[in-house]
Amino acid sequence: MDLVLREGAFEGETHIVTGASQGIGNAIAAALAAHGACVALVDLDADKLAAVRDEIAREAPVAPLVVPANVTDEQQVADAVSAVLDSTGCINGVVNVAGITRDSRITKKTYDDFKAVLAVHLHGTFLFTREVANQHWHPMFKENGNAPLDDGVNRSIVNFSSVSARNGNIGQVDYTAAKGAIEAVTRTTAREFSSYRARVNAIAPGPVNTPMLEAIGEEGVAAMSRATLVGRIAEPEEMAATVCAIQDPRLFGFTTGQVFPCNGGMYMA
């Protein structure tokens, strides 16, 4: 992975990335690791995560951690965060990427599918956010006499929304609802976590070349490409570069509670 920041930008830091076995999550994990972070890889399939770890470790300064977990399971998320803290003693960043789709129009969508999509996107984001605070950042805040953590340590959360949260998308009432909610969660978390001096932002991508997009076929991809002003869909590495920039306090240390519309001009906020 080519560096997008200075070498060692995240040296000595630990960052959790959910949905790390493929697509955007995979690219983000590789990019953070390339810049020196110890990355905790979270996804369902331990074997896939092990393969990702081995691939990243061939070039990264620090080998990633494999932390299998279902992001919708409260106990598994708590255990995952605990395992990361046991291994590294510190969590600097969380990137909530994990997501699924179960596309169908409202009249044909089952309630189980609707709940499943919300659970992965929205509940997973909430659970990892809460557990990192409860197990790590909030205890430090209490130990500091309930005073802001002005210790200069980089703390940052990046959540994933979508251009669909603003545009809507046929067949994705659950996905768009979850992504819109994640933007609201991001703003509220930014306010609540300000005393931890944790910056909380979100990215709202347009179409990205991932396995999730394969379901729409070549014609669908071509149509989405035409809908952007840049005339193409994004690559996962472009989202990873954006995350690295947001996580870097030298670049975005004064930015919190924001949603970055990385959509190629498909929607202009």
Protein Blocks (a to p, Z undefined) as FASTA:
>chain_A
ZZfbdehklgoiacddehklgcjllmmmmmmmmnopacddddfblmlmmmmmmmmmmmmm
bdcddddddfklmklmmmmmmmmmmmnopafbdcdfbccdddddfklpcfklmmmmmmmm
mmmmmmmmmmmmmmmmmmmmmmnoopacfeopacdddddddfklmnopghilmmmmmmmm
mmmmmmmmmmmmmmnopacddddddddddfklmmnojmlmmmmmmmpmnopacdfklmmm
mmmmmmpmklmmmgghiacddegomacZZ
